[in-house]
Amino acid sequence: MPDQLTRLAYRTLQQGKALFGVTHKEVTNRLMAVLAPDGTPRTVPVPAELVARLQESMDALHASDWQEAEEGLYPASLLFDAPWLDWAGRYPLIWLDLPQIWNRRRSRRVRDLPDGVDPSVYPDYYLQNFHHQTDGYLSDHSAALYDLQVELLFNGSADPMRRRVIRPLLDGLRGFADRAPAGIRVLDVATGTGRALRQLRGALPEAQLMGLDLSTAYLRQANRWLAQVPGELPQLVQGNAECMPFADSSVQGITCVFLLHEMPGAARQNVIAECFRLLEPGGVLVLADSIQLADSPQFSAVMENFRRVFHEPYYRDYIGDDIDGRLQVAGFDAIEARTHFMTRVWSARKPAHQQESAAL
Ligand SMILES: C[S@@+](CC[C@H](N)C(=O)[O-])C[C@H]1O[C@@H](n2cnc3c(N)ncnc32)[C@H](O)[C@@H]1O
């Protein structure tokens, strides 16, 4: 069980990461204003009172993260888990990449993808430079920078937010408590570089873990990160979350982190319906994505700025979307949702007795 010294170390680490993230953004914004002023996005002001509320919300996230490690939901070592040396080596690449990002933003080039990408393999909405990032999701270069970019964006709180899927997932898997742990299959949809899978492995050391993503480059990176973790290597599969290459009722748990805001509403519904198909009756789906206007109206300026600064073509639609409604339409019940800092987490269950209730 984590002790007070570990708690202090965790708090200090998070404060350090937050300071680094804020400083990085401040310096890059100032530099952009000087070097690429015509590409500088017009953001809405964030008053000091809102900054204080954001800080409170982030502190509450870290308190939950600590609390759940203390309860034993996952090992305390996860609180400190990051490829520090690797990130230190990659940090200069983020700076070197900035001029390309500014150029792309200035010239509104949002489909600036590597040569040789076969567009027939991907849905049209995917063939874009989300966040203006170089190569979109379609190169090893992009995959190498992604985790660090997300850490900087969320001031070092990306993994604490990802870990919020663990409690509802474990709660949902209780219905399968009579199975051997190795008989439980959990799929992480749109796993990207596998950060969520890395957290899940800590909480479910014996379960069969699987990850699916459209980007082979991101899956290669995921494979490298996950190979460092003890236990069975999760199975990584390239595919579209709207039409996944797995059998009906073949998994007991599904997680999906930070995908829904990057696709149109119809694709969101398709993904949720696919998750329903793959889950065994009684299985649990846990979605984590950006907060929305309905649950966090006090942070509407932050959501607006996110949309203005980063190329996020479906974000405005997403923050007003009714995800509970979409889950119901797909057939899920026991729908619950909670907000943690910048992330909303939904859990939903595939009804256990579908055939019986359909027969009534
Ligand atoms: C914002 S990233 C989130 C990645 C990861 N879940 C995380 O926690 O960082 C979005 C991911 O969704 C993937 N993606 C987008 N559309 C997809 C689709 N239709 N099917 C599968 N993966 C998709 C992208 O390749 C990318 O890895």
The ligand as an SDF file (V2000), in Angstrom:
LIG
                    3D

 27 29  0  0  0  0  0  0  0  0999 V2000
   -6.4820   10.8720  -29.7180 C   0  0  0  0  0  0  0  0  0  0  0  0
   -5.8450    9.3300  -30.1300 S   0  0  0  0  0  0  0  0  0  0  0  0
   -6.1610    8.3640  -28.6550 C   0  0  0  0  0  0  0  0  0  0  0  0
   -5.2060    7.2080  -28.5260 C   0  0  0  0  0  0  0  0  0  0  0  0
   -5.2140    6.4760  -27.1830 C   0  0  0  0  0  0  0  0  0  0  0  0
   -6.4800    5.8380  -26.9150 N   0  0  0  0  0  0  0  0  0  0  0  0
   -4.8080    7.3680  -26.0320 C   0  0  0  0  0  0  0  0  0  0  0  0
   -5.3000    7.1630  -24.9310 O   0  0  0  0  0  0  0  0  0  0  0  0
   -3.9290    8.2170  -26.2110 O   0  0  0  0  0  0  0  0  0  0  0  0
   -7.0310    8.6980  -31.2430 C   0  0  0  0  0  0  0  0  0  0  0  0
   -6.6580    7.3410  -31.7900 C   0  0  0  0  0  0  0  0  0  0  0  0
   -7.7840    6.8400  -32.4800 O   0  0  0  0  0  0  0  0  0  0  0  0
   -7.3470    6.1650  -33.6420 C   0  0  0  0  0  0  0  0  0  0  0  0
   -8.5100    6.1270  -34.5420 N   0  0  0  0  0  0  0  0  0  0  0  0
   -9.1850    7.1600  -35.0780 C   0  0  0  0  0  0  0  0  0  0  0  0
  -10.2260    6.7340  -35.8020 N   0  0  0  0  0  0  0  0  0  0  0  0
  -10.2160    5.3810  -35.7100 C   0  0  0  0  0  0  0  0  0  0  0  0
  -11.0430    4.3360  -36.2240 C   0  0  0  0  0  0  0  0  0  0  0  0
  -12.1030    4.5970  -36.9730 N   0  0  0  0  0  0  0  0  0  0  0  0
  -10.7360    3.0650  -35.9230 N   0  0  0  0  0  0  0  0  0  0  0  0
   -9.6590    2.7660  -35.1440 C   0  0  0  0  0  0  0  0  0  0  0  0
   -8.8450    3.6990  -34.6330 N   0  0  0  0  0  0  0  0  0  0  0  0
   -9.1110    4.9920  -34.9110 C   0  0  0  0  0  0  0  0  0  0  0  0
   -6.1550    6.9760  -34.1080 C   0  0  0  0  0  0  0  0  0  0  0  0
   -5.3210    6.2400  -34.9640 O   0  0  0  0  0  0  0  0  0  0  0  0
   -5.5020    7.3390  -32.7740 C   0  0  0  0  0  0  0  0  0  0  0  0
   -4.5670    6.3680  -32.3920 O   0  0  0  0  0  0  0  0  0  0  0  0
  1  2  1  0
  2  3  1  0
  2 10  1  0
  3  4  1  0
  4  5  1  0
  5  6  1  0
  5  7  1  0
  7  8  2  0
  7  9  1  0
 10 11  1  0
 11 12  1  0
 11 26  1  0
 12 13  1  0
 13 14  1  0
 13 24  1  0
 14 15  1  0
 14 23  1  0
 15 16  2  0
 16 17  1  0
 17 18  1  0
 17 23  2  0
 18 19  1  0
 18 20  2  0
 20 21  1  0
 21 22  2  0
 22 23  1  0
 24 25  1  0
 24 26  1  0
 26 27  1  0
M  CHG  2   2   1   9  -1
M  END
$$$$
